[in-house]
Amino acid sequence: MPHDPPHSSPLWSSFKATPTAWGRSPSWGLPRLGPGCLTPLLSRHPLPRRAWILSPDEKVSQASLRRLYDRFQALDRTGKGYLSRLDLQQIGALAVNPLGDRIIDSFFPDGSLRLDFPGFVRVLAHFRPVDEEEEGNRDPKEPEPLNSRMNKLRFAFQLYDLDRDGKISRHEMLQALRLMVGVQVTEEQLESIADRTVQEADEDGDGAVSFLEFAKSLEKMNIEQKMSIRILK
């Protein structure tokens, strides 16, 4: 039976696991969703007049919107007025990201083929840093902002939950591991990691991980640091 890889294994650089990942805490490998991956989506150009892209409770600054619009136009090389999957695949940081295709999929919900500017901004709004003062003053009756901790986690969760059934199965976990780790560890080791990760997060014993179980397993992880782009304030 294979031994767990040491902490110096290449697995750790790809899997972004915490030091306790091989012990008690499930080792969810949040992909590189922060500045290294998504900052290439940002950049400078005048905003279109109708820049009321998000709901009023989503407070993305005008400067950030201008950078986003500039980058949107730069990615739309043929001036179509929208982006396709191919446009996003040209972004180097996404092209080399193990979960790049899944991240791109998040920009095209329900099988859509075109991404307009409001949709572009709505996805990236998940990565706006959380303003603690703003969060503390938020009316509980108001909709939860896209950049809240729970919505950041929901974004990460859907990268694993491929069939959108609200649970991450062992098979889905194993698929994600194969993408993130590649050939650096054996298939037997990957299966062992997938089994352990699901078992440790699965509180109700149904053999899968619900969103609430996923969120609880990451309650000590600094999601704000891993899933924020500072220039989106």
Backbone hydrogen bonds in HBPLUS format (Angstrom, degrees):
<---DONOR---> <-ACCEPTOR-->    atom                        ^
c    i                          cat <-CA-CA->   ^        H-A-AA   ^      H-
h    n   atom  resd res      DA  || num        DHA   H-A  angle D-A-AA Bond
n    s   type  num  typ     dist DA aas  dist angle  dist       angle   num
A0009-SER N   A0006-PRO O   3.02 MM   3  5.54 166.6  2.03 120.6 123.3     1
A0012-TRP N   A0009-SER O   2.98 MM   3  5.85 151.3  2.06 124.1 128.4     2
A0013-SER N   A0010-PRO O   3.16 MM   3  5.49 127.4  2.45 104.2 116.4     3
A0014-SER N   A0010-PRO O   3.40 MM   4  6.75 152.1  2.48 152.1 159.1     4
A0015-PHE N   A0011-LEU O   2.75 MM   4  5.67 155.7  1.81 153.3 161.6     5
A0016-LYS N   A0012-TRP O   3.14 MM   4  5.59 134.9  2.35 131.9 136.6     6
A0021-ALA N   A0018-THR O   2.91 MM   3  5.31 161.1  1.95 124.5 126.2     7
A0023-GLY N   A0020-THR O   2.84 MM   3  5.06 153.4  1.91 110.6 119.5     8
A0030-LEU N   A0028-TRP O   3.01 MM   2  5.79 127.6  2.29 107.9  92.8     9
A0033-LEU N   A0031-PRO O   2.66 MM   2  5.58 116.6  2.06 120.6 102.9    10
A0037-CYS N   A0034-GLY O   2.98 MM   3  5.78 147.9  2.08 126.9 134.7    11
A0038-LEU N   A0034-GLY O   3.09 MM   4  6.12 171.3  2.10 160.7 162.4    12
A0039-THR N   A0035-PRO O   3.07 MM   4  4.86 151.2  2.16 125.4 131.2    13
A0041-LEU N   A0038-LEU O   2.86 MM   3  5.45 159.7  1.90 119.2 126.1    14
A0042-LEU N   A0039-THR O   2.84 MM   3  5.39 167.0  1.86 123.9 127.9    15
A0043-SER N   A0067-ARG O   3.10 MM  24  4.27 126.0  2.40  95.5 109.9    16
A0051-ALA N   A0049-ARG O   2.87 MM   2  5.64 128.9  2.13 110.3  94.7    17
A0058-GLU N   A0055-SER O   2.89 MM   3  5.60 165.3  1.91 128.3 133.3    18
A0065-LEU N   A0061-SER O   3.00 MM   4  6.34 158.0  2.05 149.2 155.7    19
A0066-ARG N   A0062-GLN O   2.89 MM   4  6.14 152.2  1.96 148.7 156.1    20
A0067-ARG N   A0063-ALA O   3.08 MM   4  6.39 157.1  2.14 145.4 151.0    21
A0068-LEU N   A0064-SER O   2.89 MM   4  6.15 159.0  1.93 150.9 157.2    22
A0069-TYR N   A0065-LEU O   2.84 MM   4  6.02 158.1  1.89 148.6 154.5    23
A0070-ASP N   A0066-ARG O   2.94 MM   4  6.12 157.2  2.00 147.5 153.7    24
A0071-ARG N   A0067-ARG O   2.99 MM   4  6.23 158.7  2.04 146.5 152.2    25
A0072-PHE N   A0068-LEU O   2.80 MM   4  6.00 155.0  1.86 148.5 156.3    26
A0073-GLN N   A0069-TYR O   2.98 MM   4  6.19 160.6  2.02 148.1 152.0    27
A0074-ALA N   A0070-ASP O   2.98 MM   4  6.24 149.4  2.07 142.2 151.3    28
A0075-LEU N   A0071-ARG O   2.89 MM   4  6.14 153.1  1.96 151.9 158.3    29
A0076-ASP N   A0072-PHE O   3.02 MM   4  6.23 142.4  2.16 141.7 152.4    30
A0079-GLY N   A0076-ASP O   3.10 MM   3  5.46 166.0  2.12 114.6 118.7    31
A0083-LEU N   A0115-LEU O   2.80 MM  32  4.88 158.1  1.85 134.2 141.5    32
A0115-LEU N   A0083-LEU O   2.84 MM  32  4.88 146.3  1.95 144.1 152.1    33
A0087-ASP N   A0084-SER O   3.10 MM   3  5.21 123.6  2.43  97.4 111.0    34
A0088-LEU N   A0084-SER O   3.38 MM   4  6.84 154.8  2.45 148.4 153.5    35
A0089-GLN N   A0085-ARG O   2.90 MM   4  6.18 144.4  2.03 148.8 160.2    36
A0090-GLN N   A0087-ASP O   3.27 MM   3  5.52 153.7  2.34 101.3 109.0    37
A0091-ILE N   A0088-LEU O   3.10 MM   3  5.61 165.8  2.12 114.4 118.9    38
A0094-LEU N   A0091-ILE O   3.05 MM   3  5.53 130.5  2.30 111.7 124.2    39
A0095-ALA N   A0091-ILE O   2.94 MM   4  6.15 153.8  2.01 153.7 162.1    40
A0096-VAL N   A0092-GLY O   3.12 MM   4  6.36 146.7  2.24 152.7 158.5    41
A0097-ASN N   A0094-LEU O   3.21 MM   3  4.97 146.3  2.33  94.0 103.9    42
A0100-GLY N   A0097-ASN O   2.88 MM   3  4.74 160.3  1.92 115.5 114.8    43
A0102-ARG N   A0099-LEU O   3.00 MM   3  5.29 120.3  2.37 103.9 119.0    44
A0103-ILE N   A0099-LEU O   2.95 MM   4  6.28 153.8  2.02 156.1 164.6    45
A0104-ILE N   A0100-GLY O   2.91 MM   4  6.16 161.1  1.94 153.1 158.1    46
A0105-ASP N   A0101-ASP O   2.92 MM   4  6.14 149.7  2.01 138.9 147.5    47
A0106-SER N   A0102-ARG O   3.22 MM   4  6.51 138.1  2.41 138.1 147.3    48
A0106-SER N   A0103-ILE O   3.09 MM   3  5.29 130.9  2.34  98.7 111.4    49
A0107-PHE N   A0104-ILE O   2.97 MM   3  5.50 154.5  2.03 114.8 122.5    50
A0108-PHE N   A0105-ASP O   2.90 MM   3  5.23 155.7  1.96 110.9 119.0    51
A0112-SER N   A0109-PRO O   3.13 MM   3  5.92 164.2  2.15 123.5 127.7    52
A0120-PHE N   A0116-ASP O   2.99 MM   4  6.21 153.1  2.06 152.6 161.1    53
A0121-VAL N   A0117-PHE O   2.97 MM   4  6.25 159.1  2.01 159.3 163.5    54
A0122-ARG N   A0118-PRO O   2.91 MM   4  6.12 158.3  1.95 149.1 155.6    55
A0123-VAL N   A0119-GLY O   3.21 MM   4  6.40 158.5  2.26 148.0 151.3    56
A0124-LEU N   A0120-PHE O   3.28 MM   4  6.51 168.9  2.29 145.4 148.7    57
A0125-ALA N   A0121-VAL O   2.79 MM   4  5.90 132.0  2.02 148.7 162.2    58
A0126-HIS N   A0123-VAL O   3.21 MM   3  5.94 161.0  2.24 116.7 121.5    59
A0127-PHE N   A0124-LEU O   2.91 MM   3  5.53 156.5  1.96 116.8 124.0    60
A0128-ARG N   A0125-ALA O   3.18 MM   3  5.30 168.4  2.20 109.7 110.8    61
A0229-ILE N   A0127-PHE O   2.72 MM 102  5.60 154.5  1.79 163.8 156.7    62
A0135-GLU N   A0131-ASP O   2.76 MM   4  5.99 158.2  1.81 158.1 165.5    63
A0136-GLY N   A0132-GLU O   2.85 MM   4  5.99 152.4  1.93 142.9 150.3    64
A0137-ASN N   A0133-GLU O   3.10 MM   4  6.33 138.0  2.28 142.2 152.3    65
A0138-ARG N   A0135-GLU O   3.29 MM   3  5.21 160.1  2.33 100.5 106.4    66
A0142-GLU N   A0139-ASP O   2.83 MM   3  5.43 158.6  1.87 121.4 128.4    67
A0148-SER N   A0145-PRO O   3.12 MM   3  5.55 163.0  2.15 120.6 120.5    68
A0152-LYS N   A0148-SER O   2.90 MM   4  6.16 153.3  1.98 156.4 164.3    69
A0153-LEU N   A0149-ARG O   2.96 MM   4  6.23 155.4  2.02 147.7 154.8    70
A0154-ARG N   A0150-MET O   2.84 MM   4  6.11 147.1  1.94 140.6 150.5    71
A0155-PHE N   A0151-ASN O   3.01 MM   4  6.19 152.0  2.09 140.3 146.8    72
A0156-ALA N   A0152-LYS O   3.08 MM   4  6.45 159.3  2.13 146.9 151.9    73
A0157-PHE N   A0153-LEU O   2.76 MM   4  5.96 159.2  1.80 152.6 159.1    74
A0158-GLN N   A0154-ARG O   3.08 MM   4  6.27 157.9  2.13 148.7 152.2    75
A0159-LEU N   A0156-ALA O   3.06 MM   3  5.39 148.4  2.16 106.5 116.2    76
A0160-TYR N   A0157-PHE O   2.97 MM   3  5.54 152.5  2.05 114.8 122.8    77
A0161-ASP N   A0157-PHE O   3.00 MM   4  6.24 161.4  2.04 151.5 157.6    78
A0162-LEU N   A0160-TYR O   2.87 MM   2  5.66 125.8  2.16 113.3  97.1    79
A0164-ARG N   A0161-ASP O   3.23 MM   3  5.37 157.9  2.29 105.2 111.6    80
A0168-ILE N   A0209-VAL O   2.76 MM  41  4.90 153.2  1.83 131.6 140.3    81
A0209-VAL N   A0168-ILE O   2.90 MM  41  4.90 154.2  1.96 128.3 136.9    82
A0173-MET N   A0169-SER O   2.96 MM   4  6.24 157.5  2.01 150.8 157.1    83
A0174-LEU N   A0170-ARG O   2.87 MM   4  6.08 156.9  1.92 150.6 157.2    84
A0175-GLN N   A0171-HIS O   2.92 MM   4  6.17 152.3  2.00 145.1 152.6    85
A0176-ALA N   A0172-GLU O   3.09 MM   4  6.34 159.8  2.14 146.2 150.6    86
A0177-LEU N   A0173-MET O   2.97 MM   4  6.24 158.1  2.02 148.7 155.0    87
A0178-ARG N   A0174-LEU O   2.95 MM   4  6.19 158.1  2.00 150.0 155.3    88
A0179-LEU N   A0175-GLN O   3.19 MM   4  6.50 153.4  2.27 145.1 151.6    89
A0180-MET N   A0176-ALA O   2.98 MM   4  6.24 159.4  2.03 152.4 158.0    90
A0181-VAL N   A0177-LEU O   2.81 MM   4  5.77 157.3  1.87 156.9 161.6    91
A0182-GLY N   A0178-ARG O   2.91 MM   4  5.19 145.7  2.03 126.3 136.6    92
A0184-GLN N   A0181-VAL O   3.35 MM   3  5.90 165.9  2.37 129.5 132.6    93
A0190-LEU N   A0186-THR O   2.99 MM   4  6.35 159.2  2.04 149.9 155.7    94
A0191-GLU N   A0187-GLU O   2.92 MM   4  6.15 161.0  1.95 151.5 156.1    95
A0192-SER N   A0188-GLU O   3.03 MM   4  6.23 149.5  2.13 139.7 148.1    96
A0193-ILE N   A0189-GLN O   2.89 MM   4  6.20 155.4  1.95 152.3 158.8    97
A0194-ALA N   A0190-LEU O   2.87 MM   4  6.10 166.0  1.89 155.4 159.1    98
A0195-ASP N   A0191-GLU O   2.91 MM   4  6.03 163.1  1.94 146.0 150.9    99
A0196-ARG N   A0192-SER O   2.98 MM   4  6.13 165.1  2.01 146.7 150.9   100
A0197-THR N   A0193-ILE O   2.87 MM   4  5.99 165.6  1.89 154.7 158.9   101
A0198-VAL N   A0194-ALA O   3.02 MM   4  6.14 171.1  2.03 153.5 155.8   102
A0199-GLN N   A0195-ASP O   2.90 MM   4  5.96 165.7  1.92 151.3 156.2   103
A0200-GLU N   A0196-ARG O   2.95 MM   4  5.97 161.3  1.98 149.5 154.0   104
A0201-ALA N   A0197-THR O   3.25 MM   4  6.36 141.8  2.40 139.0 148.1   105
A0202-ASP N   A0198-VAL O   2.88 MM   4  5.78 139.6  2.04 149.8 160.9   106
A0214-PHE N   A0210-SER O   2.88 MM   4  6.08 155.6  1.93 149.4 156.8   107
A0215-ALA N   A0211-PHE O   2.79 MM   4  6.06 162.4  1.82 157.0 161.0   108
A0216-LYS N   A0212-LEU O   2.94 MM   4  6.09 156.8  1.99 143.3 149.7   109
A0217-SER N   A0213-GLU O   2.95 MM   4  6.11 154.0  2.02 145.0 151.9   110
A0218-LEU N   A0215-ALA O   3.15 MM   3  5.24 142.1  2.30  97.9 108.9   111
A0219-GLU N   A0216-LYS O   3.16 MM   3  5.01 166.2  2.18 109.5 109.5   112
A0221-MET N   A0218-LEU O   2.97 MM   3  5.20 158.8  2.01 111.3 118.3   113
A0223-ILE N   A0221-MET O   2.92 MM   2  5.68 123.9  2.24 111.2  94.8   114
A0225-GLN N   A0222-ASN O   3.17 MM   3  5.52 124.9  2.49 102.4 114.3   115
A0226-LYS N   A0222-ASN O   3.21 MM   4  6.55 160.6  2.25 149.6 155.0   116
A0227-MET N   A0223-ILE O   2.79 MM   4  5.70 148.6  1.89 153.6 159.7   117
A0232-LEU N   A0229-ILE O   2.89 MM   3  5.67 158.6  1.94 129.7 133.1   118
A0233-LYS N   A0230-ARG O   3.35 MM   3  6.11 146.0  2.47 125.7 124.8   119
